[in-house]
Amino acid sequence: ILPLGQAGDSAYAKIATTSRRLFDRAAGLCANEVASSLAIDLALGGVRVVGQLDALWSSGRVDLRYSRLGHVSELENWIKHLVLCVAAPEQVALRTHLIGRPEDGLGLGHICFSEVEEARSLLEDLVALRRQGDRLPLPFFPKSSRKYVTSLKGSEEEHRERQARLNAYEIFRSQEERGDRGRGESEDLYMDRLFAEQDPLAPSWVSPDGDASVTFAGIARRVFEPLLAHREDES
């Protein structure tokens, strides 16, 4: 898939250099060991969670990818990290390393999740949200919800909450007017079908079943506050 001739050689050299940096960082965590896997069978919140965790080393779980790191990959690894902390296999550190290209810019990205003491209760809460989402649409949007929580910065001040919600709207709504690349999360076909003519980010939005606990702000904090509290950027 590379261009022919010198252009292809140049493109390959750039990819190879970046790939080597990522690989070397991951190799340093693996210490010439052989990766292990762990069968998962957990009883959580009235359901049975089964599967398998791969890429386990004495330093923890290592996820190496050439793609850019970002919200989706972090959330995926956070869920697996909670499973790791609940299962607590012997001779495996309860840490998850996510290595790839940084979300913005050049270089190497390395994110680490630290041990979570309350992992079982957090995982049970995510399972409960998952089951609730099978019955009705939840106002959860990975990018907008995360932006809301990061903008709060732990403050309960009214103006801070208002600004956090405005920041979330910047990602949720159409970005075409600002000339930005990509689409707002509201433009996703599935989201549009679920929330057509509604504003699920608004404080006045009411869940179809009338459950007052189902709010954009509440679910965003339930999902992302623990994740961000255990997230570390490794240099």
ChimeraX commands (.cxc) that place a marker at each C-alpha (Angstrom):
marker #1 position 0.00,0.00,0.00 radius 0.5
marker #1 position 3.04,2.28,0.02 radius 0.5
marker #1 position 3.86,4.52,-2.97 radius 0.5
marker #1 position 6.51,3.27,-5.39 radius 0.5
marker #1 position 10.11,4.44,-5.37 radius 0.5
marker #1 position 11.65,7.03,-3.10 radius 0.5
marker #1 position 8.29,8.29,-1.86 radius 0.5
marker #1 position 7.48,4.80,-0.58 radius 0.5
marker #1 position 10.89,4.41,1.03 radius 0.5
marker #1 position 10.43,7.72,2.83 radius 0.5
marker #1 position 6.95,6.81,4.03 radius 0.5
marker #1 position 8.15,3.43,5.29 radius 0.5
marker #1 position 11.11,4.97,7.11 radius 0.5
marker #1 position 8.79,7.31,8.99 radius 0.5
marker #1 position 6.43,4.48,9.98 radius 0.5
marker #1 position 9.30,2.18,10.93 radius 0.5
marker #1 position 10.93,4.77,13.17 radius 0.5
marker #1 position 7.73,5.45,15.08 radius 0.5
marker #1 position 6.90,1.75,15.32 radius 0.5
marker #1 position 10.35,0.97,16.74 radius 0.5
marker #1 position 9.95,3.60,19.45 radius 0.5
marker #1 position 6.60,2.17,20.46 radius 0.5
marker #1 position 7.90,-1.40,20.38 radius 0.5
marker #1 position 10.99,-0.54,22.44 radius 0.5
marker #1 position 8.84,1.09,25.13 radius 0.5
marker #1 position 6.61,-1.99,25.34 radius 0.5
marker #1 position 9.60,-4.36,25.26 radius 0.5
marker #1 position 11.05,-2.57,28.28 radius 0.5
marker #1 position 7.92,-3.48,30.24 radius 0.5
marker #1 position 7.92,-7.12,29.10 radius 0.5
marker #1 position 11.50,-7.88,30.19 radius 0.5
marker #1 position 11.97,-10.84,27.81 radius 0.5
marker #1 position 9.08,-12.70,29.40 radius 0.5
marker #1 position 6.42,-14.74,27.65 radius 0.5
marker #1 position 2.98,-13.12,27.74 radius 0.5
marker #1 position 0.31,-14.92,29.73 radius 0.5
marker #1 position -3.46,-14.84,29.56 radius 0.5
marker #1 position -6.16,-15.19,32.19 radius 0.5
marker #1 position -9.61,-16.75,31.88 radius 0.5
marker #1 position -12.23,-14.51,33.48 radius 0.5
marker #1 position -15.41,-15.72,35.16 radius 0.5
marker #1 position -16.78,-13.17,37.63 radius 0.5
marker #1 position -20.12,-12.76,39.38 radius 0.5
marker #1 position -20.91,-9.05,39.35 radius 0.5
marker #1 position -24.15,-7.37,40.23 radius 0.5
marker #1 position -26.29,-10.39,39.52 radius 0.5
marker #1 position -24.66,-11.19,36.18 radius 0.5
marker #1 position -21.81,-13.40,35.08 radius 0.5
marker #1 position -18.91,-11.73,33.27 radius 0.5
marker #1 position -16.75,-14.12,31.25 radius 0.5
marker #1 position -13.90,-13.64,28.82 radius 0.5
marker #1 position -10.12,-13.59,28.66 radius 0.5
marker #1 position -7.44,-11.05,29.47 radius 0.5
marker #1 position -4.36,-11.26,27.24 radius 0.5
marker #1 position -0.96,-9.54,27.17 radius 0.5
marker #1 position -0.24,-10.02,30.88 radius 0.5
marker #1 position 3.31,-9.58,32.17 radius 0.5
marker #1 position 4.87,-9.17,35.60 radius 0.5
marker #1 position 4.74,-5.41,35.05 radius 0.5
marker #1 position 0.99,-5.58,34.39 radius 0.5
marker #1 position -1.15,-5.66,31.26 radius 0.5
marker #1 position 0.42,-4.07,28.16 radius 0.5
marker #1 position -1.62,-2.84,25.20 radius 0.5
marker #1 position 0.63,-1.84,22.28 radius 0.5
marker #1 position -0.90,-0.23,19.18 radius 0.5
marker #1 position 0.31,1.94,16.31 radius 0.5
marker #1 position -2.96,3.88,16.22 radius 0.5
marker #1 position -3.42,7.08,18.15 radius 0.5
marker #1 position -4.42,6.90,21.77 radius 0.5
marker #1 position -7.71,8.47,22.64 radius 0.5
marker #1 position -10.94,8.32,24.53 radius 0.5
marker #1 position -12.27,5.07,23.07 radius 0.5
marker #1 position -9.07,3.09,23.56 radius 0.5
marker #1 position -8.68,4.43,27.10 radius 0.5
marker #1 position -12.23,3.56,28.09 radius 0.5
marker #1 position -11.85,0.07,26.64 radius 0.5
marker #1 position -8.62,-0.47,28.56 radius 0.5
marker #1 position -10.07,1.02,31.74 radius 0.5
marker #1 position -12.81,-1.62,31.77 radius 0.5
marker #1 position -10.25,-4.38,31.22 radius 0.5
marker #1 position -8.09,-2.83,33.93 radius 0.5
marker #1 position -10.93,-3.05,36.44 radius 0.5
marker #1 position -11.34,-6.72,35.53 radius 0.5
marker #1 position -7.60,-7.22,36.09 radius 0.5
marker #1 position -7.80,-5.60,39.53 radius 0.5
marker #1 position -10.78,-7.73,40.54 radius 0.5
marker #1 position -9.19,-10.97,39.30 radius 0.5
marker #1 position -5.81,-10.02,40.83 radius 0.5
marker #1 position -3.70,-12.79,39.25 radius 0.5
marker #1 position -0.50,-13.76,41.05 radius 0.5
marker #1 position 2.82,-12.41,39.76 radius 0.5
marker #1 position 1.11,-9.74,37.65 radius 0.5
marker #1 position 1.21,-6.11,38.75 radius 0.5
marker #1 position -2.23,-4.54,38.90 radius 0.5
marker #1 position -1.32,-1.89,36.34 radius 0.5
marker #1 position -2.34,-1.41,32.71 radius 0.5
marker #1 position -0.01,0.24,30.19 radius 0.5
marker #1 position -1.45,1.66,26.97 radius 0.5
marker #1 position 1.23,2.52,24.41 radius 0.5
marker #1 position 0.67,4.14,21.03 radius 0.5
marker #1 position 0.98,7.38,19.16 radius 0.5
marker #1 position -0.21,10.38,21.20 radius 0.5
marker #1 position -3.70,11.67,20.55 radius 0.5
marker #1 position -2.26,14.95,19.30 radius 0.5
marker #1 position 1.15,15.65,17.82 radius 0.5
marker #1 position 4.14,13.41,17.25 radius 0.5
marker #1 position 6.19,11.12,19.42 radius 0.5
marker #1 position 5.24,8.38,21.82 radius 0.5
marker #1 position 2.20,8.10,24.05 radius 0.5
marker #1 position 2.22,6.01,27.22 radius 0.5
marker #1 position -0.75,5.97,29.60 radius 0.5
marker #1 position -0.86,3.88,32.75 radius 0.5
marker #1 position -3.76,2.96,35.02 radius 0.5
marker #1 position -2.77,2.36,38.65 radius 0.5
marker #1 position -4.19,-0.23,41.02 radius 0.5
marker #1 position -7.85,0.33,41.91 radius 0.5
marker #1 position -8.85,-0.81,45.40 radius 0.5
marker #1 position -12.58,-0.35,44.77 radius 0.5
marker #1 position -12.41,-2.11,41.38 radius 0.5
marker #1 position -15.25,-4.56,42.09 radius 0.5
marker #1 position -17.77,-1.88,43.04 radius 0.5
marker #1 position -16.78,0.28,40.06 radius 0.5
marker #1 position -17.09,-2.67,37.69 radius 0.5
marker #1 position -20.47,-3.59,39.17 radius 0.5
marker #1 position -21.61,-0.02,38.55 radius 0.5
marker #1 position -20.54,-0.21,34.90 radius 0.5
marker #1 position -22.35,-3.53,34.56 radius 0.5
marker #1 position -25.47,-1.90,36.01 radius 0.5
marker #1 position -25.20,0.93,33.48 radius 0.5
marker #1 position -24.74,-1.59,30.69 radius 0.5
marker #1 position -27.88,-3.46,31.71 radius 0.5
marker #1 position -29.80,-0.21,32.08 radius 0.5
marker #1 position -28.69,0.78,28.59 radius 0.5
marker #1 position -30.30,-2.39,27.24 radius 0.5
marker #1 position -33.69,-1.05,28.33 radius 0.5
marker #1 position -33.50,2.65,27.51 radius 0.5
marker #1 position -31.15,5.15,25.85 radius 0.5
marker #1 position -28.57,6.55,28.26 radius 0.5
marker #1 position -27.26,10.11,27.79 radius 0.5
marker #1 position -23.65,8.93,27.63 radius 0.5
marker #1 position -21.33,10.10,24.86 radius 0.5
marker #1 position -17.66,9.07,25.27 radius 0.5
marker #1 position -16.04,12.29,24.07 radius 0.5
marker #1 position -18.59,14.82,25.31 radius 0.5
marker #1 position -18.99,13.09,28.68 radius 0.5
marker #1 position -15.26,12.98,29.24 radius 0.5
marker #1 position -14.86,16.63,28.26 radius 0.5
marker #1 position -17.52,17.54,30.81 radius 0.5
marker #1 position -15.70,15.74,33.63 radius 0.5
marker #1 position -12.23,17.04,32.76 radius 0.5
marker #1 position -13.61,20.58,32.63 radius 0.5
marker #1 position -15.04,20.30,36.14 radius 0.5
marker #1 position -11.59,19.71,37.68 radius 0.5
marker #1 position -13.18,18.62,40.93 radius 0.5
marker #1 position -14.98,21.93,41.50 radius 0.5
marker #1 position -18.61,22.13,42.56 radius 0.5
marker #1 position -18.90,25.84,41.82 radius 0.5
marker #1 position -21.92,26.72,39.72 radius 0.5
marker #1 position -19.98,28.65,37.07 radius 0.5
marker #1 position -17.55,25.75,36.68 radius 0.5
marker #1 position -20.40,23.30,36.05 radius 0.5
marker #1 position -21.91,25.63,33.49 radius 0.5
marker #1 position -18.61,26.01,31.64 radius 0.5
marker #1 position -18.05,22.25,31.73 radius 0.5
marker #1 position -21.42,21.69,30.10 radius 0.5
marker #1 position -20.67,24.31,27.44 radius 0.5
marker #1 position -17.36,22.59,26.72 radius 0.5
marker #1 position -19.22,19.30,26.30 radius 0.5
marker #1 position -21.64,20.95,23.86 radius 0.5
marker #1 position -18.65,22.03,21.73 radius 0.5
marker #1 position -17.90,18.35,21.07 radius 0.5
marker #1 position -21.48,17.09,21.03 radius 0.5
marker #1 position -22.92,19.48,18.48 radius 0.5
marker #1 position -22.06,19.78,14.78 radius 0.5
marker #1 position -18.50,20.94,14.24 radius 0.5
marker #1 position -18.98,21.92,10.62 radius 0.5
marker #1 position -19.90,25.50,11.55 radius 0.5
marker #1 position -16.48,25.97,13.18 radius 0.5
marker #1 position -14.67,24.40,10.26 radius 0.5
marker #1 position -13.32,21.57,12.40 radius 0.5
marker #1 position -12.67,18.12,11.01 radius 0.5
marker #1 position -14.85,15.25,12.13 radius 0.5
marker #1 position -18.45,15.20,13.31 radius 0.5
marker #1 position -20.09,16.08,16.55 radius 0.5
marker #1 position -21.34,13.10,18.55 radius 0.5
marker #1 position -24.92,14.27,18.02 radius 0.5
marker #1 position -24.44,13.61,14.30 radius 0.5
marker #1 position -23.86,9.90,14.85 radius 0.5
marker #1 position -26.72,8.09,13.10 radius 0.5
marker #1 position -27.51,5.94,16.13 radius 0.5
marker #1 position -27.47,8.87,18.53 radius 0.5
marker #1 position -29.65,10.90,16.20 radius 0.5
marker #1 position -32.18,8.08,16.08 radius 0.5
marker #1 position -32.26,7.76,19.87 radius 0.5
marker #1 position -32.30,11.44,20.79 radius 0.5
marker #1 position -33.86,13.10,17.74 radius 0.5
marker #1 position -35.19,16.58,18.57 radius 0.5
marker #1 position -33.96,16.19,22.16 radius 0.5
marker #1 position -31.11,17.76,24.11 radius 0.5
marker #1 position -29.78,14.94,26.30 radius 0.5
marker #1 position -27.02,17.17,27.72 radius 0.5
marker #1 position -29.49,19.66,29.19 radius 0.5
marker #1 position -30.15,19.59,32.97 radius 0.5
marker #1 position -33.87,19.57,32.15 radius 0.5
marker #1 position -33.66,16.35,30.08 radius 0.5
marker #1 position -35.74,13.53,31.59 radius 0.5
marker #1 position -35.14,9.83,31.06 radius 0.5
marker #1 position -37.95,7.97,29.24 radius 0.5
marker #1 position -38.68,5.98,32.40 radius 0.5
marker #1 position -38.62,9.07,34.62 radius 0.5
marker #1 position -35.52,7.93,36.56 radius 0.5
marker #1 position -34.04,11.13,38.00 radius 0.5
marker #1 position -30.64,9.46,38.43 radius 0.5
marker #1 position -30.23,9.05,34.66 radius 0.5
marker #1 position -28.64,12.36,33.67 radius 0.5
marker #1 position -25.80,13.35,31.38 radius 0.5
marker #1 position -23.76,14.84,34.21 radius 0.5
marker #1 position -24.37,11.99,36.64 radius 0.5
marker #1 position -23.42,9.21,34.25 radius 0.5
marker #1 position -20.40,11.11,32.93 radius 0.5
marker #1 position -19.03,11.43,36.45 radius 0.5
marker #1 position -19.77,7.80,37.31 radius 0.5
marker #1 position -17.76,6.61,34.33 radius 0.5
marker #1 position -14.92,9.07,34.01 radius 0.5
marker #1 position -14.09,10.37,37.48 radius 0.5
marker #1 position -12.63,7.01,38.63 radius 0.5
marker #1 position -10.83,6.57,35.29 radius 0.5
marker #1 position -9.17,9.97,35.47 radius 0.5
marker #1 position -8.30,9.51,39.15 radius 0.5
marker #1 position -6.23,6.41,38.30 radius 0.5
marker #1 position -4.80,7.62,34.97 radius 0.5
marker #1 position -1.16,8.61,34.70 radius 0.5
marker #1 position 0.81,9.97,31.73 radius 0.5
marker #1 position 4.19,8.24,31.59 radius 0.5
marker #1 position 7.13,10.19,30.16 radius 0.5
marker link #1:1,2 radius 0.2
marker link #1:2,3 radius 0.2
marker link #1:3,4 radius 0.2
marker link #1:4,5 radius 0.2
marker link #1:5,6 radius 0.2
marker link #1:6,7 radius 0.2
marker link #1:7,8 radius 0.2
marker link #1:8,9 radius 0.2
marker link #1:9,10 radius 0.2
marker link #1:10,11 radius 0.2
marker link #1:11,12 radius 0.2
marker link #1:12,13 radius 0.2
marker link #1:13,14 radius 0.2
marker link #1:14,15 radius 0.2
marker link #1:15,16 radius 0.2
marker link #1:16,17 radius 0.2
marker link #1:17,18 radius 0.2
marker link #1:18,19 radius 0.2
marker link #1:19,20 radius 0.2
marker link #1:20,21 radius 0.2
marker link #1:21,22 radius 0.2
marker link #1:22,23 radius 0.2
marker link #1:23,24 radius 0.2
marker link #1:24,25 radius 0.2
marker link #1:25,26 radius 0.2
marker link #1:26,27 radius 0.2
marker link #1:27,28 radius 0.2
marker link #1:28,29 radius 0.2
marker link #1:29,30 radius 0.2
marker link #1:30,31 radius 0.2
marker link #1:31,32 radius 0.2
marker link #1:32,33 radius 0.2
marker link #1:33,34 radius 0.2
marker link #1:34,35 radius 0.2
marker link #1:35,36 radius 0.2
marker link #1:36,37 radius 0.2
marker link #1:37,38 radius 0.2
marker link #1:38,39 radius 0.2
marker link #1:39,40 radius 0.2
marker link #1:40,41 radius 0.2
marker link #1:41,42 radius 0.2
marker link #1:42,43 radius 0.2
marker link #1:43,44 radius 0.2
marker link #1:44,45 radius 0.2
marker link #1:45,46 radius 0.2
marker link #1:46,47 radius 0.2
marker link #1:47,48 radius 0.2
marker link #1:48,49 radius 0.2
marker link #1:49,50 radius 0.2
marker link #1:50,51 radius 0.2
marker link #1:51,52 radius 0.2
marker link #1:52,53 radius 0.2
marker link #1:53,54 radius 0.2
marker link #1:54,55 radius 0.2
marker link #1:55,56 radius 0.2
marker link #1:56,57 radius 0.2
marker link #1:57,58 radius 0.2
marker link #1:58,59 radius 0.2
marker link #1:59,60 radius 0.2
marker link #1:60,61 radius 0.2
marker link #1:61,62 radius 0.2
marker link #1:62,63 radius 0.2
marker link #1:63,64 radius 0.2
marker link #1:64,65 radius 0.2
marker link #1:65,66 radius 0.2
marker link #1:66,67 radius 0.2
marker link #1:67,68 radius 0.2
marker link #1:68,69 radius 0.2
marker link #1:69,70 radius 0.2
marker link #1:70,71 radius 0.2
marker link #1:71,72 radius 0.2
marker link #1:72,73 radius 0.2
marker link #1:73,74 radius 0.2
marker link #1:74,75 radius 0.2
marker link #1:75,76 radius 0.2
marker link #1:76,77 radius 0.2
marker link #1:77,78 radius 0.2
marker link #1:78,79 radius 0.2
marker link #1:79,80 radius 0.2
marker link #1:80,81 radius 0.2
marker link #1:81,82 radius 0.2
marker link #1:82,83 radius 0.2
marker link #1:83,84 radius 0.2
marker link #1:84,85 radius 0.2
marker link #1:85,86 radius 0.2
marker link #1:86,87 radius 0.2
marker link #1:87,88 radius 0.2
marker link #1:88,89 radius 0.2
marker link #1:89,90 radius 0.2
marker link #1:90,91 radius 0.2
marker link #1:91,92 radius 0.2
marker link #1:92,93 radius 0.2
marker link #1:93,94 radius 0.2
marker link #1:94,95 radius 0.2
marker link #1:95,96 radius 0.2
marker link #1:96,97 radius 0.2
marker link #1:97,98 radius 0.2
marker link #1:98,99 radius 0.2
marker link #1:99,100 radius 0.2
marker link #1:100,101 radius 0.2
marker link #1:101,102 radius 0.2
marker link #1:102,103 radius 0.2
marker link #1:103,104 radius 0.2
marker link #1:104,105 radius 0.2
marker link #1:105,106 radius 0.2
marker link #1:106,107 radius 0.2
marker link #1:107,108 radius 0.2
marker link #1:108,109 radius 0.2
marker link #1:109,110 radius 0.2
marker link #1:110,111 radius 0.2
marker link #1:111,112 radius 0.2
marker link #1:112,113 radius 0.2
marker link #1:113,114 radius 0.2
marker link #1:114,115 radius 0.2
marker link #1:115,116 radius 0.2
marker link #1:116,117 radius 0.2
marker link #1:117,118 radius 0.2
marker link #1:118,119 radius 0.2
marker link #1:119,120 radius 0.2
marker link #1:120,121 radius 0.2
marker link #1:121,122 radius 0.2
marker link #1:122,123 radius 0.2
marker link #1:123,124 radius 0.2
marker link #1:124,125 radius 0.2
marker link #1:125,126 radius 0.2
marker link #1:126,127 radius 0.2
marker link #1:127,128 radius 0.2
marker link #1:128,129 radius 0.2
marker link #1:129,130 radius 0.2
marker link #1:130,131 radius 0.2
marker link #1:131,132 radius 0.2
marker link #1:132,133 radius 0.2
marker link #1:133,134 radius 0.2
marker link #1:134,135 radius 0.2
marker link #1:135,136 radius 0.2
marker link #1:136,137 radius 0.2
marker link #1:137,138 radius 0.2
marker link #1:138,139 radius 0.2
marker link #1:139,140 radius 0.2
marker link #1:140,141 radius 0.2
marker link #1:141,142 radius 0.2
marker link #1:142,143 radius 0.2
marker link #1:143,144 radius 0.2
marker link #1:144,145 radius 0.2
marker link #1:145,146 radius 0.2
marker link #1:146,147 radius 0.2
marker link #1:147,148 radius 0.2
marker link #1:148,149 radius 0.2
marker link #1:149,150 radius 0.2
marker link #1:150,151 radius 0.2
marker link #1:151,152 radius 0.2
marker link #1:152,153 radius 0.2
marker link #1:153,154 radius 0.2
marker link #1:154,155 radius 0.2
marker link #1:155,156 radius 0.2
marker link #1:156,157 radius 0.2
marker link #1:157,158 radius 0.2
marker link #1:158,159 radius 0.2
marker link #1:159,160 radius 0.2
marker link #1:160,161 radius 0.2
marker link #1:161,162 radius 0.2
marker link #1:162,163 radius 0.2
marker link #1:163,164 radius 0.2
marker link #1:164,165 radius 0.2
marker link #1:165,166 radius 0.2
marker link #1:166,167 radius 0.2
marker link #1:167,168 radius 0.2
marker link #1:168,169 radius 0.2
marker link #1:169,170 radius 0.2
marker link #1:170,171 radius 0.2
marker link #1:171,172 radius 0.2
marker link #1:172,173 radius 0.2
marker link #1:173,174 radius 0.2
marker link #1:174,175 radius 0.2
marker link #1:175,176 radius 0.2
marker link #1:176,177 radius 0.2
marker link #1:177,178 radius 0.2
marker link #1:178,179 radius 0.2
marker link #1:179,180 radius 0.2
marker link #1:180,181 radius 0.2
marker link #1:181,182 radius 0.2
marker link #1:182,183 radius 0.2
marker link #1:183,184 radius 0.2
marker link #1:184,185 radius 0.2
marker link #1:185,186 radius 0.2
marker link #1:186,187 radius 0.2
marker link #1:187,188 radius 0.2
marker link #1:188,189 radius 0.2
marker link #1:189,190 radius 0.2
marker link #1:190,191 radius 0.2
marker link #1:191,192 radius 0.2
marker link #1:192,193 radius 0.2
marker link #1:193,194 radius 0.2
marker link #1:194,195 radius 0.2
marker link #1:195,196 radius 0.2
marker link #1:196,197 radius 0.2
marker link #1:197,198 radius 0.2
marker link #1:198,199 radius 0.2
marker link #1:199,200 radius 0.2
marker link #1:200,201 radius 0.2
marker link #1:201,202 radius 0.2
marker link #1:202,203 radius 0.2
marker link #1:203,204 radius 0.2
marker link #1:204,205 radius 0.2
marker link #1:205,206 radius 0.2
marker link #1:206,207 radius 0.2
marker link #1:207,208 radius 0.2
marker link #1:208,209 radius 0.2
marker link #1:209,210 radius 0.2
marker link #1:210,211 radius 0.2
marker link #1:211,212 radius 0.2
marker link #1:212,213 radius 0.2
marker link #1:213,214 radius 0.2
marker link #1:214,215 radius 0.2
marker link #1:215,216 radius 0.2
marker link #1:216,217 radius 0.2
marker link #1:217,218 radius 0.2
marker link #1:218,219 radius 0.2
marker link #1:219,220 radius 0.2
marker link #1:220,221 radius 0.2
marker link #1:221,222 radius 0.2
marker link #1:222,223 radius 0.2
marker link #1:223,224 radius 0.2
marker link #1:224,225 radius 0.2
marker link #1:225,226 radius 0.2
marker link #1:226,227 radius 0.2
marker link #1:227,228 radius 0.2
marker link #1:228,229 radius 0.2
marker link #1:229,230 radius 0.2
marker link #1:230,231 radius 0.2
marker link #1:231,232 radius 0.2
marker link #1:232,233 radius 0.2
marker link #1:233,234 radius 0.2
marker link #1:234,235 radius 0.2
view
